[in-house]
Amino acid sequence: EVQLQASGGGLVQAGGSLRLSCVVSELTFDDYAIAWYRQTPGKDREGISCFSNGDTHTHYADSVKGRFTASTDYARNTVYLQMNSLKPEDTAVYYCAARRGPCGWVYYNGRYYAAQSFDYWGQGTQVTVSS
């Protein structure tokens, strides 16, 4: 069974950086899309980054573009989300997720929406950015 385990969250001051990790098992990166989502209480879950071999480039939501970078260490089966220039509005629980095939994201009004569901989710890691 595919499993994902996210970690690396914490408390950081505005302008600081964090790197989230997502260790994946029982999947091959060639066949799966890997995404990062975040959610705050009372708000919809927001897709912030996604990549797959079926996509021409890594997708980033406008809210994080230029500040966040997703990368993969294939040897360690780990996906990273490097977050720089953090803002208080980045405070959220961050999740990594996977689905077989391409990301299937649709861009609309600065945000990405998943046309198809992600089947596998990590447990989430809290990121808190203080002002």
C-alpha positions as CSV (number, residue, x, y, z in Angstrom):
1,E,0.0,0.0,0.0
2,V,1.2,3.5,-0.9
3,Q,2.2,5.5,2.2
4,L,3.3,9.0,2.7
5,Q,4.8,10.6,5.8
6,A,5.2,14.3,6.1
7,S,7.5,16.1,8.5
8,G,9.5,19.3,9.0
9,G,6.9,21.7,10.1
10,G,7.4,24.1,13.0
11,L,7.4,27.7,14.2
12,V,9.3,30.3,12.2
13,Q,9.3,34.1,12.0
14,A,8.1,35.9,9.0
15,G,10.8,36.0,6.3
16,G,12.3,32.7,7.5
17,S,12.5,29.4,5.8
18,L,11.5,25.8,6.4
19,R,11.9,22.6,4.5
20,L,9.2,20.0,4.6
21,S,9.9,16.4,3.8
22,C,7.5,13.6,2.6
23,V,8.8,10.1,2.6
24,V,6.9,7.9,0.2
25,S,6.8,4.1,0.0
26,E,5.3,1.5,-2.4
27,L,5.1,3.9,-5.3
28,T,7.3,4.8,-8.3
29,F,7.8,8.4,-9.1
30,D,7.5,7.6,-12.8
31,D,3.9,6.6,-12.3
32,Y,2.6,9.0,-9.7
33,A,1.9,12.6,-9.2
34,I,3.0,14.1,-6.0
35,A,1.4,17.2,-4.6
36,W,1.6,19.5,-1.6
37,Y,-1.6,20.9,-0.1
38,R,-2.2,23.1,2.9
39,Q,-5.3,23.8,5.0
40,T,-6.3,26.3,7.7
41,P,-9.4,26.0,9.8
42,G,-12.5,27.2,8.1
43,K,-10.9,27.3,4.7
44,D,-10.8,25.0,1.7
45,R,-7.7,22.9,1.2
46,E,-5.4,24.6,-1.2
47,G,-3.2,22.9,-3.7
48,I,0.2,24.6,-3.7
49,S,2.5,22.4,-5.7
50,C,2.3,19.3,-7.9
51,F,4.6,17.5,-10.3
52,S,4.6,14.3,-12.3
53,N,6.3,12.8,-15.3
54,G,3.0,13.4,-17.1
55,D,3.2,17.1,-16.6
56,T,5.4,19.5,-18.5
57,H,6.4,21.5,-15.4
58,T,5.9,21.7,-11.7
59,H,2.7,23.6,-10.8
60,Y,2.8,26.2,-8.2
61,A,-0.1,28.2,-6.9
62,D,0.3,32.0,-7.3
63,S,0.3,32.4,-3.5
64,V,3.7,30.5,-3.3
65,K,5.2,30.9,-6.7
66,G,8.8,32.2,-6.5
67,R,9.0,31.4,-2.7
68,F,8.4,27.6,-2.6
69,T,10.2,24.9,-4.5
70,A,9.4,21.3,-4.7
71,S,12.1,18.7,-5.3
72,T,12.7,15.0,-5.2
73,D,15.5,12.8,-3.8
74,Y,14.9,9.6,-5.7
75,A,17.5,7.7,-3.7
76,R,15.7,8.5,-0.4
77,N,12.2,8.2,-1.8
78,T,11.6,11.7,-0.4
79,V,9.9,14.8,-1.8
80,Y,10.8,18.1,-0.3
81,L,9.1,21.5,-0.2
82,Q,11.5,24.3,0.4
83,M,9.6,27.3,1.7
84,N,11.4,30.6,1.7
85,S,10.3,34.2,2.6
86,L,7.5,32.8,4.7
87,K,4.6,35.0,5.6
88,P,2.0,34.7,8.4
89,E,-0.6,33.7,5.8
90,D,1.4,30.6,5.1
91,T,0.4,29.3,8.5
92,A,-1.4,26.0,7.9
93,V,-1.3,22.3,8.1
94,Y,0.7,21.0,5.1
95,Y,0.0,17.7,3.5
96,C,1.7,15.7,0.8
97,A,-0.5,13.6,-1.5
98,A,-0.1,11.1,-4.3
99,R,-2.2,9.8,-7.2
100,R,-1.4,7.5,-10.1
101,G,-1.1,9.4,-13.3
102,P,-0.6,13.2,-13.9
103,C,-1.5,15.9,-11.5
104,G,-4.8,16.7,-13.3
105,W,-4.9,20.2,-11.9
106,V,-6.8,23.0,-13.4
107,Y,-5.6,26.6,-13.0
108,Y,-8.3,29.2,-12.2
109,N,-8.0,32.6,-10.8
110,G,-4.6,32.1,-9.2
111,R,-5.3,28.7,-7.7
112,Y,-5.2,25.1,-8.8
113,Y,-8.1,22.7,-8.5
114,A,-7.8,19.0,-8.8
115,A,-10.0,17.6,-11.5
116,Q,-9.4,14.1,-10.1
117,S,-8.9,13.2,-6.5
118,F,-5.6,12.3,-4.8
119,D,-5.9,8.8,-3.3
120,Y,-3.0,8.8,-0.8
121,W,-2.3,11.4,1.9
122,G,0.3,11.9,4.5
123,Q,-0.7,12.9,8.0
124,G,0.0,16.6,7.8
125,T,2.6,18.8,9.5
126,Q,1.9,22.1,11.1
127,V,3.6,25.2,9.9
128,T,3.2,28.4,11.9
129,V,4.7,31.7,10.8
130,S,4.8,34.5,13.4
131,S,4.7,38.2,12.4
